[in-house]
Amino acid sequence: MSRYLLGRLIVATVAITVASLRGVTAATPSPGCGKTPTLITDGSATTPLTLTSNGKTRRFYVKLPDDYDNSHPYRLIFALHALGGTAQQVTTGTGGYLPWYGIPDLAANDTVGAVYVAPDGLNNGWANQGGEDVAFLEAVMETVEQDVCVDRDLRFSTGFSYGAAMSYTLACALGRRIRAVAVLSGSPVISGGCAGAGSGASEPVAYYGQHGISDPVLPVAGGREMRDHFVRTNGCDAGRGPPREPARGSGTHVKTVYDGCDPDYPVVWNAFDGDHTPQPVDRGATTTFSAVETWEFFSQFK
Ligand SMILES: *[C@@H]1O[C@H](CO)[C@@H](O)[C@H](O)[C@H]1NC(C)=O
């Protein structure tokens, strides 16, 4: 074998080894890995924890996986309530929510598993005055990750309405530190959005957007605007014009998976024939597609 070919072979072997090592060690374990938790218990799903952020006492619930294993890095999934709602409603599936937005039921066979976090907004909303809710959610993240084992490459956020606006804002503020968001009928404005979000707003975040075409509360134009921020930031092909949306009265939803995005940062847009709801149901269907689509989007990242 010539020196040249041998050299090429070694380079190729090294590349394959590095690739497979990355496959094995892709997780970025949080400081809570390998430690016995001192703060978070199974009871934290029903009795909120508190921390002080921006001089205010703030509350959050944490749902650990069954058989929590402190040597295994889990996903961290924020589930944010809407205006007038509470984190407790999200945890129990009352007030119009599915429990934790319906994700744990669908994620039963997920090999990665998840730590779910439901924080309370101020005045039952997420106005994020002066960035205080971003700071709070960062503090929650840090507190949780110090105590339990989380994969820092697998942080997610979802929510409906104000909780969607805040998930979008969190993606703008933290950029790649958030793996993906599912923004259900949100707004680019009410929680601050990407305006003034700093350098994070130029970073890609995998993005699932869902919005009713007849939403009278937070108009679909805002949903398209948030989507288009990540279409641009994730390098997707937007050259073919806006994606198809369902006709009014069709009772359906139309899902668009954007082409050309950075493969690590896909964008999906799901427009439905309906108004302001976290759980749209197609005519003739018995269950919402919302949770299924959210989980399908999140679970592709491992
Ligand atoms: C999990 O796997 C079991 C066994 O294959 C299956 O019966 C069940 O439907 C799965 N659950 C979910 C939520 O996918």
PDBQT file of the ligand as one rigid body, heavy atoms in Angstrom, charges set to zero:
ROOT
HETATM    1  C1  LIG A 401     -44.581   0.806  24.643  1.00  0.00    +0.000 C 
HETATM    2  O1  LIG A 401     -44.224  -0.498  24.263  1.00  0.00    +0.000 OA
HETATM    3  C2  LIG A 401     -45.241  -1.460  24.527  1.00  0.00    +0.000 C 
HETATM    4  C3  LIG A 401     -44.667  -2.825  24.211  1.00  0.00    +0.000 C 
HETATM    5  O2  LIG A 401     -44.135  -2.866  22.905  1.00  0.00    +0.000 OA
HETATM    6  C4  LIG A 401     -46.473  -1.126  23.706  1.00  0.00    +0.000 C 
HETATM    7  O3  LIG A 401     -47.491  -2.057  23.967  1.00  0.00    +0.000 OA
HETATM    8  C5  LIG A 401     -46.947   0.272  24.076  1.00  0.00    +0.000 C 
HETATM    9  O4  LIG A 401     -48.005   0.648  23.237  1.00  0.00    +0.000 OA
HETATM   10  C6  LIG A 401     -45.823   1.281  23.925  1.00  0.00    +0.000 C 
HETATM   11  N1  LIG A 401     -46.265   2.553  24.452  1.00  0.00    +0.000 N 
HETATM   12  C7  LIG A 401     -46.139   3.713  23.804  1.00  0.00    +0.000 C 
HETATM   13  C8  LIG A 401     -46.699   4.904  24.464  1.00  0.00    +0.000 C 
HETATM   14  O5  LIG A 401     -45.585   3.810  22.719  1.00  0.00    +0.000 OA
ENDROOT
TORSDOF 0
